[in-house]
Amino acid sequence: MLRLTISQSRIGGSLNRMAILGILSDTHIPDRVPDLHPKILQTFKEAGVTAILHAGDVSVPRVLDTLEQIAPVHAVRGNRDIFYLRRLPMRVRLNIDGVSIGMAHGHGTFSRYMIDKLQRAIEGRYAGKYVRRILATFPDADVIVFGHLHVPCSFRID
């Protein structure tokens, strides 16, 4: 979960509020698991999330429908979303309470995805190239959300 504290210097005036974003990616339903884990929904509800960001590989629309029952959902298309969720954008730029958020799955174009698959088979998983790619996609964002790696990671840069 991402808690964005909105400060006076950021948007002017005096505010004492916090946007709470539920963030997830690569749910792969139903190809890897039959449904969202109940703990995800419970955690988002208990935290009082104000929005949910899904960074791709949703797989089926019912996942977004379920999440929408908790809070508004912003989602991007992952490499597994080509059949049922083709309408999702490849990337989005959001502004939530004055904070610029860039979100993409991280797999890039189909040809880039296939090259990455081959390289991963030979060299193993390397998060650095995905981080560089996503930073180049959103060079001026305050926060970047991406998926695809199936490995939780958090970086603070500058």
C-alpha positions, 0 to 999 in steps of 0.5 A: 500500500502507498500512503501519500501524505499531502503537504502544504508545500506540495499543493498550497494551503493547509491540509491534513489528509492522506491518500491511501492507495492499494497497489497490486499487479500480476493477479493472473486470474484464473490462469495462475490462481482462481480468484483474488486472495481474500486478504487483499480485499480485507487489507484494502477495506481495513486500510480505507484505500481511496483508490486502487492501482493495478499494474497489469496482468489482470487477465479477466474483467471480474477482477477489476469489478471486484476491486471497484467494490472497494474503491475506484480502480486505475489499471493498465494492460499487461502482457496477459491482458490481450484477450479480455482487457485489450481496452486498458491503456498501456500506460497512465499518468495520474495526479492524485492530490498533487502527486504525479504517478506514472503506471505501466506494466513494464513489459513494453512492446510485444517484440520487447517482451519476446526479447526479454523472455529470451534474455531471461531464459539465458541470463536470469531475471534482472530487475535493473533493465525494467527499472531503467525502462520504466524511469525512461517512460515516466522521467518526471513522475513523483511515483512510478508503479509497475509490475511484470517482475513478479517480485516486490520491489521498492526503490527511492531515487533522488 
